[in-house]
């Protein structure tokens, strides 16, 4: 249950968060898709892989995860002795919702000769049913280490899986989930934007559907898109992912112009993640004050999920041999 921010009139919320951060020995993690004011107060801002590593490395007693629930769950899986709080427990994910554990289990059982390479945007239960977890920034590195003759189930994002299939010439069996944010981008509106800004490259997240990816000059994770913005030659970039990443781009590169790719009618806010938006400064303050809502995971389930996450972290660093890819 999410703690409600009541009776906060007159409080300096930012100062109170800083006070509680010190008192609780807490670290605040924020995903790139969080609101700018949350990004600016976080100890670390990053994508799923970066934040997973920060959670594992943290010496804090409390992790306040400003993101969505599967991310906070990941922090708890990797740091079971720490208190992990999520400002709003309703901050979910359409990809997680699209892959119920019982259906994924049945799907795996129907394809016993396949290993499960699973995107981190899934529940703890689905992680426990998987062989290797990937993020958008680690997927290519990990897939390149899996023998070409090994049959693979990839879920829950069919667009990311399809992009990897096309790039690597694989034939992974894809679970049919999509991200509601990246699904919302319009090819027609993107082409209009490209015409308005001739010469401006397009950077797209691989969760985008193929008709957006086909127009991209760069395809990569949020951290990858940020790095591309830093190294590209031009001074203008069209960004096809959740637009709050642009805050970090503008901070790092104030002399460049970043344009968010539009949704269906060119004006809608449908490319803003409604789940990420549930986290607020007030809810973060209450979560640190009350140490609620708190992430709790049964130990047996946690250990099963940790196995696939450990493989991700090891393979992302290139430290797992091909012979180590047994089924979950």
C-alpha positions as CSV (number, residue, x, y, z in Angstrom):
1,X,0.0,0.0,0.0
2,X,1.3,3.5,-0.9
3,X,1.7,5.9,1.9
4,X,-0.2,9.1,1.4
5,X,1.5,12.5,1.6
6,X,-0.8,14.3,4.1
7,X,-0.2,17.3,6.3
8,X,2.9,18.5,4.4
9,X,1.8,22.2,4.3
10,X,4.7,24.5,5.1
11,X,7.4,21.8,4.9
12,X,10.5,22.3,2.8
13,X,10.2,19.0,1.1
14,X,13.7,19.0,-0.5
15,X,15.3,19.9,2.8
16,X,13.3,17.2,4.6
17,X,14.4,14.6,2.0
18,X,18.0,15.6,2.5
19,X,17.6,15.4,6.3
20,X,16.0,12.0,6.1
21,X,18.5,10.7,3.6
22,X,21.3,11.4,6.2
23,X,19.3,10.1,9.2
24,X,18.3,6.9,7.4
25,X,21.7,6.4,5.7
26,X,19.6,6.2,2.5
27,X,20.6,6.3,-1.1
28,X,18.1,7.7,-3.6
29,X,18.1,6.1,-7.1
30,X,16.2,7.7,-10.0
31,X,15.6,6.4,-13.4
32,X,16.1,8.8,-16.4
33,X,12.3,8.8,-16.9
34,X,11.6,10.4,-13.5
35,X,10.6,14.1,-13.2
36,X,13.5,16.6,-13.3
37,X,13.1,17.6,-9.7
38,X,13.5,13.9,-8.6
39,X,16.5,13.4,-10.9
40,X,18.2,16.5,-9.5
41,X,18.0,15.3,-5.9
42,X,19.0,11.7,-6.5
43,X,22.3,10.2,-5.5
44,X,22.4,8.3,-8.8
45,X,20.5,8.7,-12.1
46,X,20.6,6.0,-14.7
47,X,19.0,3.2,-16.7
48,X,18.0,-0.2,-15.3
49,X,21.5,-1.8,-15.6
50,X,23.2,1.2,-14.0
51,X,20.8,1.4,-11.1
52,X,20.8,-2.4,-10.6
53,X,24.6,-2.1,-10.2
54,X,24.3,0.9,-7.9
55,X,21.8,-1.0,-5.7
56,X,24.2,-4.0,-5.4
57,X,27.2,-1.8,-4.6
58,X,25.5,0.6,-2.2
59,X,26.6,0.7,1.4
60,X,23.4,2.5,2.5
61,X,20.9,0.9,4.9
62,X,18.0,2.2,2.9
63,X,17.4,2.3,-0.9
64,X,14.7,4.7,-2.0
65,X,14.0,3.7,-5.6
66,X,12.4,6.4,-7.8
67,X,11.3,4.3,-10.7
68,X,8.8,1.5,-11.1
69,X,8.1,-1.6,-9.1
70,X,10.2,-4.1,-11.0
71,X,13.2,-1.9,-10.6
72,X,12.7,-1.6,-6.8
73,X,12.2,-5.4,-6.7
74,X,15.5,-5.8,-8.5
75,X,17.2,-3.7,-5.9
76,X,15.7,-5.9,-3.2
77,X,16.7,-9.1,-4.9
78,X,20.3,-7.9,-5.1
79,X,20.4,-6.3,-1.6
80,X,18.1,-8.4,0.6
81,X,19.5,-7.0,3.9
82,X,18.7,-3.4,2.9
83,X,15.3,-1.7,3.3
84,X,14.0,-0.9,-0.2
85,X,11.2,1.6,-0.5
86,X,9.2,2.7,-3.6
87,X,7.4,6.1,-3.3
88,X,4.3,4.7,-5.0
89,X,3.6,1.0,-5.1
90,X,1.2,1.5,-8.0
91,X,4.2,2.5,-10.2
92,X,4.0,-0.6,-12.4
93,X,4.9,-1.4,-16.0
94,X,2.9,-2.4,-19.0
95,X,5.5,-5.0,-20.0
96,X,5.4,-6.6,-16.5
97,X,1.6,-6.6,-16.7
98,X,1.7,-8.3,-20.2
99,X,3.6,-11.3,-18.9
100,X,1.8,-13.1,-16.1
101,X,4.1,-15.7,-14.4
102,X,1.7,-18.6,-14.8
103,X,1.4,-18.0,-18.5
104,X,5.1,-17.5,-18.9
105,X,5.7,-20.8,-17.0
106,X,3.3,-22.7,-19.3
107,X,5.0,-21.1,-22.4
108,X,8.4,-22.3,-21.1
109,X,7.1,-25.8,-20.5
110,X,5.8,-25.9,-24.0
111,X,9.3,-25.1,-25.4
112,X,11.6,-27.2,-23.3
113,X,14.5,-26.9,-25.7
114,X,14.6,-23.1,-25.4
115,X,16.4,-21.0,-22.8
116,X,14.6,-17.9,-21.5
117,X,16.4,-14.6,-22.2
118,X,14.1,-12.1,-20.4
119,X,14.0,-8.4,-20.4
120,X,14.3,-6.9,-16.9
121,X,10.9,-5.2,-17.3
122,X,9.2,-8.2,-15.7
123,X,8.0,-9.5,-12.3
124,X,10.3,-11.2,-9.8
125,X,8.3,-14.4,-10.5
126,X,9.2,-14.2,-14.2
127,X,12.8,-13.5,-13.4
128,X,12.8,-16.7,-11.3
129,X,11.5,-18.6,-14.3
130,X,14.2,-17.2,-16.6
131,X,17.8,-18.2,-17.4
132,X,19.3,-14.8,-18.1
133,X,17.9,-11.3,-17.6
134,X,18.9,-8.5,-20.0
135,X,18.5,-4.7,-20.1
136,X,18.3,-2.6,-23.2
137,X,21.9,-1.6,-22.6
138,X,23.2,-5.2,-22.0
139,X,21.0,-7.3,-24.4
140,X,23.3,-7.1,-27.4
141,X,26.4,-8.0,-25.4
142,X,24.6,-10.9,-23.7
143,X,23.0,-12.3,-26.9
144,X,26.3,-12.2,-28.7
145,X,27.6,-14.7,-26.1
146,X,24.9,-17.3,-26.7
147,X,25.6,-19.9,-29.4
148,X,23.7,-19.4,-32.7
149,X,22.2,-22.9,-32.5
150,X,20.7,-22.3,-29.0
151,X,16.9,-21.8,-29.2
152,X,15.7,-18.8,-27.2
153,X,12.5,-17.5,-25.8
154,X,12.6,-13.7,-25.5
155,X,10.1,-11.7,-23.5
156,X,8.2,-9.7,-22.6
157,X,9.0,-7.0,-25.1
158,X,8.4,-8.2,-28.7
159,X,9.8,-5.0,-30.2
160,X,13.1,-5.2,-28.4
161,X,13.2,-9.0,-29.2
162,X,12.4,-8.3,-32.8
163,X,15.1,-5.6,-33.1
164,X,17.7,-8.1,-31.7
165,X,16.4,-10.8,-34.1
166,X,16.9,-8.5,-37.1
167,X,20.3,-7.2,-36.0
168,X,21.8,-10.6,-35.1
169,X,20.0,-12.8,-37.6
170,X,18.4,-14.8,-34.8
171,X,15.0,-16.4,-34.6
172,X,14.1,-16.0,-31.0
173,X,10.6,-16.9,-30.0
174,X,9.0,-13.6,-28.9
175,X,6.5,-13.0,-26.1
176,X,3.9,-10.5,-27.4
177,X,4.3,-7.7,-24.8
178,X,4.9,-4.0,-25.6
179,X,5.7,-0.8,-23.7
180,X,2.7,1.5,-23.9
181,X,5.0,4.6,-24.0
182,X,7.2,3.5,-26.9
183,X,4.2,2.0,-28.8
184,X,2.7,5.5,-28.8
185,X,5.2,7.1,-31.2
186,X,3.7,8.0,-34.6
187,X,5.7,7.4,-37.8
188,X,3.7,10.1,-39.6
189,X,4.4,12.7,-36.9
190,X,8.1,11.6,-36.7
191,X,8.4,12.1,-40.5
192,X,6.9,15.6,-40.2
193,X,9.4,16.4,-37.4
194,X,12.3,15.2,-39.6
195,X,11.0,17.4,-42.4
196,X,10.9,20.4,-40.0
197,X,14.4,19.7,-38.8
198,X,16.4,18.5,-41.9
199,X,19.7,16.9,-41.0
200,X,18.7,16.2,-37.3
201,X,19.4,12.6,-36.5
202,X,16.9,10.4,-34.7
203,X,17.9,8.4,-31.6
204,X,15.4,5.7,-30.6
205,X,15.0,3.2,-27.8
206,X,14.8,-0.4,-29.0
207,X,11.4,-0.8,-27.3
208,X,10.0,1.3,-30.2
209,X,8.2,-0.5,-33.0
210,X,10.0,-1.2,-36.3
211,X,8.3,1.7,-38.1
212,X,10.1,4.1,-35.7
213,X,13.4,2.1,-35.5
214,X,13.6,2.2,-39.3
215,X,14.0,6.0,-39.2
216,X,16.5,6.0,-36.4
217,X,20.2,6.9,-36.9
218,X,21.0,5.4,-33.5
219,X,19.2,2.7,-31.5
220,X,20.1,2.1,-27.9
221,X,19.2,2.3,-24.2
222,X,18.5,5.5,-22.4
223,X,22.2,5.7,-21.3
224,X,23.2,4.9,-24.8
225,X,21.1,7.6,-26.2
226,X,22.6,10.1,-23.7
227,X,26.1,9.0,-24.8
228,X,25.1,9.4,-28.5
229,X,23.9,12.9,-27.8
230,X,27.3,13.7,-26.3
231,X,29.3,12.3,-29.3
232,X,27.2,13.2,-32.3
233,X,28.5,15.9,-34.6
234,X,25.4,18.0,-35.0
235,X,23.7,20.3,-32.5
236,X,20.1,19.0,-32.8
237,X,18.7,15.6,-32.0
238,X,15.2,14.0,-32.2
239,X,14.7,11.7,-29.3
240,X,12.3,8.7,-29.5
241,X,12.0,7.6,-25.9
242,X,10.3,8.8,-22.7
243,X,11.1,12.6,-22.8
244,X,12.3,13.0,-19.3
245,X,15.7,11.7,-20.5
246,X,16.0,15.1,-22.2
247,X,16.6,16.7,-18.8
248,X,19.9,15.0,-18.5
249,X,20.8,15.8,-22.1
250,X,20.1,19.5,-21.6
251,X,22.1,19.6,-18.3
252,X,25.1,17.9,-20.0
253,X,24.8,19.6,-23.4
254,X,23.3,23.1,-22.9
255,X,24.4,24.2,-26.4
256,X,22.5,21.4,-28.2
257,X,18.8,21.2,-29.0
258,X,16.8,18.1,-28.1
259,X,13.3,17.4,-29.6
260,X,11.0,14.8,-28.2
261,X,9.4,12.5,-30.9
262,X,5.6,13.1,-30.9
263,X,2.7,10.8,-30.2
264,X,-0.2,10.0,-32.4
265,X,-1.6,13.6,-32.9
266,X,1.7,15.4,-32.5
267,X,0.6,17.1,-29.3
268,X,-0.4,14.4,-26.8
269,X,1.5,13.5,-23.7
270,X,1.1,9.8,-24.5
271,X,4.9,9.4,-24.6
272,X,5.2,10.3,-20.9
273,X,5.2,7.1,-18.8
274,X,2.2,7.3,-16.5
275,X,3.7,4.9,-14.0
276,X,7.0,6.8,-13.6
277,X,4.9,9.9,-13.1
278,X,3.2,8.5,-10.0
279,X,6.4,9.2,-8.0
280,X,6.5,12.7,-6.5
281,X,8.7,14.6,-4.1
282,X,6.0,14.4,-1.5
283,X,5.7,10.6,-1.8
284,X,9.5,10.2,-1.7
285,X,9.6,12.2,1.5
286,X,6.8,10.1,3.1
287,X,8.6,6.9,2.0
288,X,11.8,8.0,3.7
289,X,9.9,9.2,6.8
290,X,7.9,6.0,7.3
291,X,10.1,3.5,5.4
292,X,6.9,2.5,3.6
293,X,5.8,1.3,1.1
294,X,8.5,-1.3,1.5
295,X,9.5,-4.1,-1.0
296,X,9.4,-7.6,0.5
297,X,10.3,-10.8,-1.4
298,X,10.1,-14.3,-0.1
299,X,13.6,-15.7,0.2
300,X,13.2,-18.8,-2.0
301,X,11.7,-16.7,-4.8
302,X,14.4,-14.1,-4.3
303,X,17.2,-16.6,-4.7
304,X,15.7,-18.0,-7.9
305,X,15.4,-14.6,-9.4
306,X,18.8,-13.6,-8.3
307,X,20.4,-16.4,-10.3
308,X,19.2,-14.9,-13.6
309,X,20.1,-11.4,-12.5
310,X,23.6,-12.5,-11.5
311,X,24.0,-14.0,-14.9
312,X,23.1,-10.7,-16.4
313,X,25.6,-8.8,-14.4
314,X,28.3,-11.4,-15.2
315,X,27.6,-11.6,-18.9
316,X,27.3,-7.9,-19.3
317,X,30.9,-7.8,-18.0
318,X,31.9,-10.8,-20.3
319,X,32.8,-13.1,-17.4
320,X,30.5,-16.0,-18.1
321,X,31.5,-18.8,-20.5
322,X,29.1,-20.3,-23.0
323,X,29.0,-23.6,-21.1
324,X,27.4,-21.8,-18.1
325,X,24.0,-21.2,-19.8
326,X,21.9,-24.0,-18.2
327,X,18.2,-23.7,-18.0
328,X,16.5,-22.2,-14.8
